[in-house]
């Protein structure tokens, strides 16, 4: 068979992901804060992009507001004080009077010291656990070598208050004997908060018990030898092992439950993150109105300086650069507008499908999948998935992520269906109302749901309970 080369034309279609299309897809899945950061970055890097006049006016108003809160000027006689330097008398600004007479937190002046708030009340930064421990270290009677060891120990304590390095490693780092490190560590374990610098949970709780003066008690014996049995609530087994009655074991368990397993958590530096909704849903008459939240999002425009006449007068390299930035700016503006329109259309569709939820609450959340909204607004499911990720909706029932409204369907009697989130809510309500001494098993929960015409298997109840991060009946059982 002879081999030969020949040319052949063939017409095919394929999707090419251009940089502009990739950017549009990326914008869809960004949260509000991420979008704001991206726009700010583009404003800094692209000279063609500019903010609208409305935003500039807002900035001017903000500047006026700042000026209104600036300290009031002092009278001419109060501004200066005379300072004698040798044989000369110099007039200089009396900054002490200026600062002392003004309270920067409220803009008020105080004539008396007792009226002025303390400086500590003006501080906003919360002290850390490390700061608190180093402060105590400086007040303790340690020599210079022990202070260096103590600083190394404190530097290896995590946010929960536990020592995350070994005595051997600290001794090697400080070039000292392990016994010296152990001695310093024991003294640091007496610091506040109680239980700090422990190497595990048992040691943390034992430190707190010793500080309470309960050495030799049943509580100490349980922590030393029966902590695992206590976790599994095997009270009878502990009672037999220690040779005491069950009531004494329960009393000791109650004391242990009052100890702090994470002594460093009170110094946690976690900031509160507030959710800014992308969509507001209001009820006006009998209808629900959907509005976009554009607050904080810069309103973009093309910088009017770069007109066609000015661009044409530039050299070829500059003109190419400006033209490239112009295309990028136009595409970004179009992509943001398209993103906002898509979010708005998806939100309106969700409101239409979940009207009963907005009217009556979570019990009336209906089953909904991405395909339903995609077909309703004529878009692909992947687009709906991206546009509802990390987007939040403010509703009469509260603030919810847009993903929350998509639920799988669970059949109930009569051929109807109920949303899985509604079932989870029902399980949570049943568990919250149970007797903690006789918690409901998953099988009992399944039977109680069946009585409410929700027929699901016990393993499904277990799955939903675990998704709610609720322990099993044995873990929820309380003896006191």
C-alpha positions in Angstrom: 0.0 0.0 0.0 1.5 3.4 -1.1 1.8 6.2 1.4 1.1 9.7 0.3 0.5 13.2 1.7 -2.5 15.2 0.8 -4.2 18.4 2.0 -7.7 18.3 3.3 -10.0 21.0 4.5 -12.4 20.3 7.4 -14.9 22.6 9.2 -15.1 22.2 13.0 -16.4 24.2 15.9 -14.6 24.5 19.3 -14.8 26.9 22.2 -11.7 29.0 22.6 -11.2 30.5 26.1 -9.9 34.0 25.3 -8.4 36.1 28.1 -11.5 38.2 28.1 -13.8 35.2 28.5 -11.6 33.9 31.3 -11.8 37.2 33.1 -15.6 37.3 32.7 -15.9 33.8 34.2 -13.6 34.8 37.0 -15.6 37.8 37.9 -18.8 35.7 38.2 -17.5 33.7 41.1 -15.8 36.5 43.0 -17.4 37.7 46.2 -18.1 41.4 46.8 -14.9 42.0 48.7 -12.8 40.2 46.1 -14.4 42.2 43.3 -13.8 45.5 45.1 -10.1 44.5 45.6 -9.8 43.6 41.9 -11.4 46.8 40.7 -9.1 48.9 43.0 -6.1 47.1 41.6 -7.2 47.7 38.0 -7.8 51.4 38.9 -4.2 51.6 40.1 -2.7 49.7 37.1 -4.8 50.9 34.2 -4.6 54.7 33.5 -7.6 54.4 31.1 -9.9 53.4 34.0 -11.5 56.1 36.1 -14.2 56.5 38.7 -17.4 58.4 37.9 -18.1 61.9 39.2 -20.6 60.6 41.6 -17.8 58.7 43.4 -15.7 61.8 43.5 -18.5 63.8 45.0 -18.8 61.2 47.7 -15.1 61.6 48.5 -15.5 65.3 48.7 -18.4 64.9 51.2 -16.3 62.5 53.2 -13.4 65.0 53.3 -15.8 67.7 54.5 -17.1 65.4 57.2 -13.5 64.7 58.4 -12.7 68.4 58.5 -15.8 69.0 60.7 -14.4 66.6 63.2 -10.9 68.0 63.4 -9.8 69.7 66.7 -11.1 73.3 67.0 -8.4 75.9 66.7 -7.1 77.5 69.9 -7.3 81.1 70.6 -4.2 83.1 69.7 -3.3 83.5 73.4 -3.6 79.7 73.9 -1.6 78.6 70.9 1.9 79.6 72.1 3.9 79.5 75.3 7.1 81.4 76.2 10.2 79.3 76.7 13.4 80.7 78.1 16.6 79.5 76.4 19.6 81.2 78.0 19.1 84.9 77.7 16.5 84.6 74.9 12.7 84.1 75.2 11.2 82.0 72.5 7.5 81.6 71.7 6.6 78.1 70.6 3.4 76.0 70.1 2.0 74.7 73.4 1.3 71.2 72.1 0.6 69.8 75.6 -2.3 72.1 76.1 -3.6 71.5 72.6 -3.5 67.7 73.0 -4.6 67.4 76.6 -7.6 69.7 76.0 -9.0 67.5 73.2 -10.4 64.1 73.3 -9.9 62.4 69.9 -12.5 59.7 70.3 -15.5 62.0 70.6 -14.3 65.5 69.6 -15.1 66.9 73.1 -13.0 69.0 75.3 -12.4 68.2 79.0 -11.5 70.8 81.6 -10.8 68.5 84.5 -8.6 65.4 84.6 -11.3 63.3 86.2 -13.6 64.0 83.2 -11.1 62.8 80.7 -11.3 59.0 79.8 -8.2 56.9 80.6 -5.7 56.3 77.8 -6.3 52.5 78.0 -9.9 53.0 77.0 -8.8 54.5 73.7 -6.8 51.5 72.7 -8.4 49.2 70.2 -5.8 46.4 69.8 -6.5 43.4 72.0 -3.6 41.9 74.0 -2.3 38.5 72.8 -1.6 35.5 74.9 2.1 35.8 74.2 2.1 39.5 75.5 0.2 38.4 78.6 2.7 35.6 79.4 5.8 37.7 78.6 4.4 40.4 81.0 4.1 37.8 83.8 7.6 36.5 82.9 9.1 40.0 83.4 7.4 40.2 86.8 8.7 36.9 88.1 12.0 36.2 89.8 13.9 34.6 86.9 17.6 35.1 86.2 18.8 36.2 82.8 19.3 32.6 81.6 15.9 31.5 82.8 14.2 34.5 81.1 15.8 33.4 77.7 14.4 29.9 78.3 11.0 31.3 79.3 10.8 33.4 76.1 11.6 30.3 74.1 8.9 28.3 75.9 6.3 31.1 75.4 7.2 31.4 71.8 6.2 27.8 71.3 2.7 28.1 72.9 -0.2 28.0 70.4 -3.4 30.1 70.4 -5.2 27.4 72.5 -2.5 27.7 75.2 -0.7 24.5 74.6 3.1 24.0 74.3 3.8 22.7 70.8 7.5 21.9 71.2 9.3 19.3 73.3 11.5 20.0 76.3 14.3 18.4 74.4 14.0 20.7 71.4 13.9 23.8 73.7 16.9 22.6 75.6 18.8 22.1 72.4 17.8 25.5 71.1 18.8 27.3 74.3 21.9 25.0 74.9 20.9 24.1 78.4 20.0 20.9 80.3 16.6 19.5 79.9 16.1 19.6 83.7 16.5 23.4 83.6 13.9 23.8 80.9 11.5 21.5 82.8 12.0 23.7 85.9 11.2 26.9 84.0 8.2 25.2 82.3 6.7 24.2 85.6 6.9 27.8 86.8 5.3 29.1 83.6 2.5 26.6 84.0 1.6 28.5 87.2 0.9 31.6 85.1 -2.5 33.0 84.2 -4.6 31.7 82.5 -4.8 28.4 84.5 -3.7 25.4 82.4 -1.4 27.4 80.1 1.8 25.8 78.7 0.5 22.2 79.1 1.6 19.6 76.6 -1.7 17.8 76.3 -5.3 17.9 77.6 -4.6 15.7 80.6 -1.8 17.9 81.8 -3.9 21.1 81.1 -6.7 19.9 83.3 -4.4 18.6 86.0 -2.7 22.0 86.3 -6.1 23.6 86.8 -7.1 21.0 89.4 -3.8 21.5 91.3 -4.4 25.3 91.3 -7.8 24.6 92.8 -6.1 22.7 95.7 -7.8 19.4 94.7 -4.6 17.2 94.9 -5.5 13.6 95.9 -9.2 14.0 95.0 -11.3 11.7 92.9 -11.1 14.4 90.2 -7.3 14.0 90.0 -7.5 10.2 89.9 -10.0 10.3 87.0 -7.9 12.7 85.0 -4.7 10.6 85.6 -6.0 7.1 84.9 -9.6 7.2 83.4 -9.8 10.2 81.1 -10.7 8.0 78.1 -13.5 6.3 80.1 -14.7 9.8 81.1 -14.8 10.8 77.4 -16.9 7.7 76.6 -19.1 8.4 79.7 -18.3 5.0 81.2 -19.1 6.2 84.7 -19.9 2.7 86.1 -16.5 1.4 85.0 -14.7 4.3 86.6 -16.8 3.7 89.8 -15.7 0.1 90.0 -12.1 0.9 89.3 -11.8 3.6 92.0 -14.1 1.8 94.4 -16.4 4.7 95.0 -20.1 5.2 94.4 -21.5 6.4 91.1 -22.8 9.6 92.6 -19.2 10.7 93.6 -18.1 10.0 90.0 -20.8 12.1 88.6 -19.9 15.0 91.0 -16.3 14.7 89.9 -17.3 14.7 86.2 -19.3 17.8 86.8 -16.2 19.5 88.2 -14.1 18.4 85.3 -16.7 19.7 82.8 -16.2 23.2 84.4 -12.5 23.2 83.6 -11.2 25.0 80.5 -9.7 22.7 77.8 -8.4 25.7 75.8 -7.1 28.2 78.3 -5.7 30.5 75.6 -9.0 31.0 73.7 -9.8 34.1 75.8 -6.9 35.9 74.0 -8.0 34.9 70.5 -7.4 37.5 67.9 -10.1 36.4 65.5 -11.9 39.4 64.0 -15.6 39.4 63.3 -16.3 39.2 59.6 -19.5 40.9 58.6 -21.4 39.8 55.6 -22.3 42.4 53.0 -25.3 41.2 51.0 -25.1 41.3 47.2 -28.9 41.3 46.9 -31.7 42.9 49.0 -35.2 41.4 48.8 -38.1 43.6 50.1 -41.8 43.0 50.2 -43.8 45.8 48.6 -47.5 45.1 48.8 -48.0 41.5 47.6 -44.8 41.4 45.6 -41.1 40.9 46.4 -38.7 43.5 45.0 -35.1 42.5 44.2 -32.4 45.2 44.2 -28.7 45.0 43.7 -26.3 46.3 46.4 -23.8 48.5 44.6 -22.5 50.2 47.8 -18.7 50.1 48.0 -18.3 49.0 44.4 -16.5 51.7 42.4 -18.5 53.0 39.4 -16.1 52.8 36.5 -15.8 54.9 33.3 -13.2 55.5 30.6 -10.9 58.4 31.5 -12.0 61.3 29.2 -8.4 62.5 28.8 -7.7 59.6 26.4 -9.7 60.8 23.4 -9.2 59.5 19.9 -7.4 62.7 18.9 -4.9 62.5 21.7 -4.3 58.7 21.1 -3.6 59.3 17.4 -1.0 61.9 18.2 1.1 59.5 20.3 4.1 57.5 19.0 3.4 53.9 17.9 4.6 52.3 21.1 2.5 54.5 23.3 -0.5 54.3 21.1 -0.4 50.5 21.2 -0.1 50.5 25.0 -3.0 52.9 25.4 -5.1 50.9 22.9 -4.4 47.7 24.8 -5.4 49.3 28.1 -8.5 50.8 26.5 -9.7 47.3 25.4 -8.9 45.9 28.8 -10.9 48.7 30.5 -13.9 48.4 28.3 -14.0 44.7 28.7 -13.8 45.0 32.5 -16.7 47.4 32.6 -18.8 45.2 30.4 -17.9 42.1 32.5 -18.9 43.8 35.7 -22.2 44.9 34.2 -22.8 41.4 32.9 -22.0 39.9 36.3 -24.4 42.3 38.1 -27.2 41.5 35.6 -26.6 37.7 36.0 -26.8 38.0 39.8 -29.9 40.0 39.5 -31.6 37.6 37.1 -30.6 34.6 39.2 -31.9 36.2 42.4 -35.3 37.1 40.8 -35.6 33.5 39.7 -34.8 32.2 43.2 -37.4 34.5 44.7 -40.0 33.3 42.2 -39.3 29.6 43.0 -39.0 30.1 46.8 -41.8 32.5 47.4 -43.3 30.4 50.2 -40.0 30.5 52.0 -40.0 34.3 52.0 -43.6 34.3 53.2 -43.6 31.6 55.9 -40.0 30.6 56.7 -37.6 27.7 56.4 -40.2 25.0 56.9 -41.6 26.0 53.5 -38.3 25.9 51.6 -39.0 23.9 48.4 -36.6 21.6 46.5 -34.6 23.4 43.9 -31.7 22.5 41.7 -29.4 24.6 39.5 -31.1 23.3 36.3 -34.4 24.9 37.4 -32.9 28.4 37.6 -30.7 27.9 34.6 -33.7 27.0 32.4 -35.8 29.8 33.8 -33.3 32.5 32.9 -31.8 30.8 29.8 -28.3 30.2 31.1 -26.0 27.3 31.7 -25.9 25.4 35.1 -22.2 26.2 35.5 -23.0 29.9 35.2 -25.7 29.7 37.9 -23.3 27.7 40.1 -20.6 30.4 39.8 -22.9 33.3 40.2 -24.5 31.9 43.4 -21.2 31.1 45.1 -20.1 33.5 47.9 -23.1 35.7 47.1 -25.5 36.6 49.9 -29.1 37.7 49.9 -30.8 39.8 52.5 -34.4 38.6 52.9 -37.3 39.1 55.3 -36.2 35.8 56.9 -32.6 36.8 57.4 -29.3 36.8 55.4 -28.6 33.6 53.4 -26.0 32.5 50.8 -27.7 32.1 47.5 -26.5 28.5 47.4 -28.7 27.9 50.4 -31.8 28.0 48.3 -30.8 24.9 46.3 -31.9 21.7 48.0 -32.4 18.1 47.0 -35.9 16.7 47.2 -37.1 14.2 49.8 -40.4 12.5 49.2 -43.2 12.6 51.7 -46.6 11.0 51.9 -49.1 12.0 49.3 -46.5 12.2 46.5 -45.2 15.6 47.6 -41.6 16.6 48.2 -39.7 18.5 50.9 -36.3 20.3 50.8 -33.4 18.5 52.6 -32.7 21.8 54.5 -36.2 21.7 56.0 -35.6 18.1 57.1 -32.3 19.1 58.7 -34.0 22.0 60.5 -36.7 19.5 61.8 -34.0 17.1 63.1 -32.2 20.0 64.9 -35.5 21.1 66.5 -36.2 17.6 67.7 -32.7 17.2 69.2 -32.9 20.7 70.9 -36.1 19.7 72.6 -35.0 16.3 73.8 -34.3 15.3 77.4 -30.4 15.5 77.7 -30.5 12.5 80.2 -32.4 10.4 77.6 -31.3 11.7 74.1 -33.1 10.5 71.0 -31.4 7.8 68.9 -31.2 8.1 65.1 -33.9 5.4 64.8 -36.2 7.3 67.2 -35.7 10.5 65.2 -36.5 8.6 61.9 -39.8 7.3 63.5 -40.7 10.8 64.8 -40.1 12.3 61.3 -42.2 9.5 59.8 -45.0 10.7 62.1 -44.7 14.1 60.5 -45.0 12.4 57.0 -41.3 12.6 56.3 -40.2 9.1 55.5 -36.4 8.8 55.5 -34.1 6.0 56.6 -32.1 5.9 59.8 -28.8 6.2 57.9 -30.1 9.4 56.3 -30.9 10.8 59.7 -27.4 10.0 60.8 -25.9 11.7 57.7 -28.0 14.9 58.2 -27.1 14.9 62.0 -23.4 14.7 61.2 -23.8 17.5 58.6 -25.3 19.6 61.4 -22.2 18.7 63.6 -24.4 17.2 66.3 -23.0 14.2 68.2 -24.6 10.8 68.6 -27.1 10.0 71.4 -24.3 8.6 73.6 -22.2 11.7 73.0 -25.2 14.0 73.9 -26.2 12.1 77.0 -25.8 14.1 80.2 -25.9 12.6 83.7 -26.0 15.9 85.6 
